[in-house]
Amino acid sequence: MRRSFDEWGSMPPAGPVVLSVSHAGTDYPAELRAALRVPSAALQGLEDRRVDAVAHAARGDEPMLVQRLGRAWIDLNRSERERDPRVDEGAPPLRRPILSAKLRSGLGLVPRRVTGAGDLWARRFTAAEVEARIVADHRPYHDRLEALLLAARARHGVAVLLDLHSMPPLAEDGPQVVIGDRFGRTAAGRFARALEAEARAAGIGVTRNTPYAGGFIVERQGAPERSIHAVQVELDRRLYLDATLDEPGAGLAATAALVRRMIDALATEALAMALPHAAE
């Protein structure tokens, strides 16, 4: 079966941290482009622009998944059930889908719109088209991520997922890093605190769970009661892109160094947590 994502890293995992980059994909299948009612350049507004470059520069030997397909094809950070009937003939009627805030705003499993461009599609997609994307692209990513986390836990007693994203600037003087752990449901508090400490040590404003509390990836993978923790990190694109927020800029190296320190901090916390179990 073809894979719509790339994988790096050693198996079994050398450490407890696993990385995910799900929104940086820039591959758009021909059938997707043919369905557009806007220029294909508009799809860039859905991308976590070049954050995969940060992840590659920061990664050591940690396992990492990076989605190749653009988010407009299917959003890995949404549940399979977040299907928008305005663009998906297989979605339940409006009165019955999961009416999450993201779905209501047009950012469901198959995004309907993008800021600055409006509605994306010239037609609705058939149930079969969307279900094929779920089977071929959505489930394999999550299944592989789960397998990596289980392998890390089996070797180290605990596993931590760092799900890396980027965000447009929140405000001129707003935080430039947002940590999401679904308000403590997907990870022990020590992990978010460790990430916040690294951002503050770098002189970067940071907040937790507002406005981004983490999406479906950390919700699905995080299970602290089973020693699998998951946190989402959003980086302000001004940190690592050029002035146009398009290509890697002068800040990429410093941002990658920060993410490297965050990975190390997560590993330190995880191994400290696992020590009592290892001693038993």
C-alpha positions in Angstrom: 0.0 0.0 0.0 1.3 3.5 -0.9 2.2 5.8 2.0 1.2 9.4 2.0 3.7 10.2 4.7 7.5 9.8 5.3 9.1 8.2 8.3 12.5 8.7 9.8 14.2 7.3 12.9 15.4 4.2 14.5 13.4 1.2 15.5 13.0 0.3 18.3 13.0 4.0 19.3 16.2 5.1 20.9 14.4 7.4 23.3 10.8 7.9 24.6 9.9 10.8 22.3 8.1 10.4 19.0 7.5 13.3 16.6 4.6 14.1 14.3 4.3 16.8 11.6 0.8 16.4 10.0 0.0 19.8 8.4 3.2 20.7 6.4 2.3 18.6 3.3 2.4 20.3 -0.1 1.5 17.5 -2.4 -1.9 18.0 -4.1 -3.3 15.2 -6.2 -4.6 16.1 -9.7 -8.2 15.1 -8.8 -8.1 17.6 -5.9 -6.8 20.4 -8.1 -9.5 19.7 -10.6 -12.2 20.2 -8.0 -11.0 23.6 -6.9 -13.0 26.8 -7.5 -10.1 29.0 -6.4 -6.4 29.1 -7.5 -4.3 26.3 -6.2 -2.1 28.8 -4.4 -5.0 29.4 -2.0 -4.4 26.0 -0.5 -1.1 27.3 1.0 -3.3 29.0 3.6 -4.0 25.6 5.1 -0.4 24.6 5.4 1.8 24.8 8.5 4.2 26.5 6.1 7.7 24.9 6.2 7.4 23.7 9.8 8.7 20.4 8.5 12.0 22.2 7.9 12.1 23.1 11.6 11.4 19.5 12.6 14.1 18.0 10.3 16.6 20.5 11.7 15.7 19.7 15.3 15.3 15.9 15.1 18.1 13.6 16.3 17.3 9.9 16.1 13.7 10.2 17.3 11.1 8.5 15.1 9.2 11.1 13.1 6.2 11.0 10.7 5.8 13.8 8.2 2.7 14.0 6.0 3.4 14.6 2.3 -0.2 15.3 1.2 -1.6 18.8 1.7 -4.1 19.3 4.5 -6.7 20.2 1.9 -6.8 16.5 0.8 -7.6 15.3 4.3 -6.8 16.7 7.7 -5.1 14.2 10.0 -5.8 16.4 13.0 -9.6 15.8 12.7 -11.6 12.8 13.6 -12.9 10.6 10.9 -16.4 11.6 12.0 -15.8 15.3 11.5 -17.3 15.2 8.0 -18.8 18.4 6.6 -22.0 17.8 4.6 -21.4 20.9 2.6 -18.5 19.3 0.9 -18.9 15.6 1.6 -21.9 13.6 0.3 -21.1 10.8 2.8 -21.4 13.1 5.9 -24.4 12.8 8.1 -27.1 15.5 7.8 -26.3 18.8 9.4 -28.3 17.9 12.5 -26.2 14.8 13.2 -22.4 15.3 12.6 -19.9 16.2 15.3 -20.4 19.9 15.2 -17.0 20.9 16.5 -16.0 24.5 16.3 -13.5 23.6 13.6 -16.1 21.9 11.5 -18.5 24.7 11.9 -15.8 27.1 10.7 -15.2 25.0 7.6 -12.1 23.1 8.9 -13.4 19.6 9.1 -11.9 16.3 7.9 -11.9 17.7 4.4 -11.5 21.5 4.8 -14.3 23.5 3.1 -12.8 27.0 3.2 -9.6 28.9 3.9 -9.1 32.4 5.3 -8.7 34.9 2.5 -10.1 32.7 -0.2 -13.5 31.5 1.0 -15.0 28.3 -0.2 -12.5 26.0 -1.9 -14.5 23.5 -3.9 -16.5 23.6 -7.1 -18.4 20.4 -6.2 -19.1 18.1 -3.3 -17.0 15.0 -2.9 -18.7 11.6 -3.0 -18.8 9.3 0.0 -16.6 6.9 -1.8 -14.0 9.6 -2.5 -13.8 10.7 1.1 -13.8 7.1 2.5 -11.0 6.2 0.2 -8.9 9.0 1.6 -9.7 7.9 5.2 -8.6 4.3 4.4 -5.5 5.2 2.4 -4.2 8.3 4.2 -5.9 9.0 7.5 -5.9 5.7 9.3 -2.4 4.6 8.2 -0.8 7.7 9.7 -2.6 7.2 13.0 -1.9 3.5 13.1 1.8 4.0 12.5 2.0 6.8 15.1 0.4 4.5 17.6 2.8 1.7 16.8 5.8 4.0 17.3 4.5 5.2 20.6 3.8 1.6 21.8 7.3 0.6 20.8 8.8 3.6 22.7 6.8 2.7 25.8 7.8 -1.0 25.5 11.4 0.0 25.5 11.4 3.0 27.9 8.4 2.4 30.1 6.8 5.7 28.9 6.3 7.4 25.6 5.7 11.1 24.6 4.3 12.4 21.4 5.4 15.9 20.3 2.9 17.0 17.6 4.5 20.0 15.9 2.4 22.7 14.1 2.7 26.4 13.2 0.3 29.2 13.5 -0.1 32.7 12.0 0.9 35.5 14.4 -1.6 35.9 17.2 -0.9 39.6 17.9 2.1 41.9 17.7 3.0 41.3 21.3 1.1 37.9 21.7 2.7 34.6 22.6 4.7 32.9 19.9 4.5 29.4 21.3 1.3 27.6 22.3 1.4 24.3 24.2 -1.7 22.1 23.9 -2.5 19.1 26.1 -6.3 19.2 25.9 -6.3 20.9 29.3 -4.3 18.2 31.0 -6.2 15.2 29.5 -3.5 14.0 27.0 -0.3 14.4 29.1 0.9 14.8 32.6 1.4 18.4 33.6 5.1 18.1 33.9 5.5 17.9 30.1 3.7 21.1 29.3 5.6 22.8 32.2 8.9 21.6 30.7 8.1 23.0 27.3 7.0 26.3 28.7 10.2 26.6 30.7 12.3 26.1 27.5 10.3 28.8 25.6 10.7 31.2 28.5 14.4 30.5 28.8 14.7 31.5 25.1 12.8 34.8 25.8 9.8 33.7 23.8 6.2 34.3 25.0 4.3 31.1 25.6 0.8 30.1 26.7 -1.0 26.8 27.3 -4.2 25.6 25.6 -5.3 29.0 24.4 -6.2 29.5 21.6 -5.0 26.0 20.6 -5.6 23.2 23.0 -4.5 20.4 20.7 -6.4 18.5 18.1 -7.4 15.0 17.2 -3.9 13.7 17.1 -3.0 14.3 20.7 -6.6 13.4 21.7 -6.4 10.0 20.0 -2.8 9.2 20.9 -2.5 10.6 24.4 -3.3 8.1 27.2 -1.5 9.2 30.4 -3.1 6.3 32.3 -1.2 4.0 30.0 2.0 5.9 30.2 1.6 7.5 26.7 1.6 11.3 26.8 0.9 13.6 23.9 1.4 17.4 23.5 0.9 19.8 20.6 3.3 22.7 20.0 2.3 25.6 17.8 5.1 27.9 16.6 4.5 31.4 15.4 5.6 31.4 11.8 7.5 34.7 12.3 10.0 32.7 14.4 11.4 30.7 11.4 10.0 32.1 8.1 11.0 35.2 6.1 9.1 38.5 6.2 6.6 37.2 3.7 5.9 34.1 5.9 6.6 31.9 2.9 10.2 30.6 2.9 12.6 29.6 5.7 14.1 32.7 7.2 17.1 33.7 9.4 15.3 32.5 12.5 15.0 28.9 11.4 18.2 27.7 13.1 17.3 29.3 16.5 13.8 27.9 16.3 15.1 24.4 15.5 17.5 24.7 18.4 14.5 25.6 20.7 12.5 22.6 19.4 15.6 20.4 20.0 15.8 21.5 23.6 12.0 20.9 23.9 12.5 17.3 22.7 15.3 16.8 25.2 13.2 18.2 28.0 10.4 15.9 27.2 12.8 12.9 27.2 14.2 13.9 30.5 10.8 14.2 32.1 9.7 10.9 30.6 12.7 9.0 31.7 12.5 10.5 35.2 8.8 9.4 35.3 9.8 5.9 34.2 12.6 5.4 36.8 10.3 4.2 39.7 8.8 1.6 37.4 12.2 0.4 36.2 13.4 0.0 39.8 10.5 -2.3 40.7 
